[in-house]
Amino acid sequence: MAHMEGETRQALVKNLREATERASAALRTYDAVISDIPSGMPHPDGVQRIQNASRDLNQARAAMMKAHIQLSEFLGRGIGPSDLEFE
């Protein structure tokens, strides 16, 4: 049982680390798109680029929060997610 708990913890920590890295990358992309529009008036395709970067950032942040909550639930209450995949 302890072996399974260790694997679960490792998988959850890995998921959180990867989700955090994705959120950081999405933020860098978003910042790059925004800074590419110095006048504040985007070109016609700029609006779409901003929307896409914003959507990607929101999705990455949501995934990071989900991973954080799953790890917290496991550490605090011993509840592991049913959709957890092990390597």
Secondary structure, DSSP 4 states (H G I P E B T S, - for coil): -HHHHHHHHHHHHHHHHHHHHHHHHHHHHHHHHHHT-TTS---HHHHHHHHHHHHHHHHHHHHHHHHHHHHHHHHHH-PPPTT----
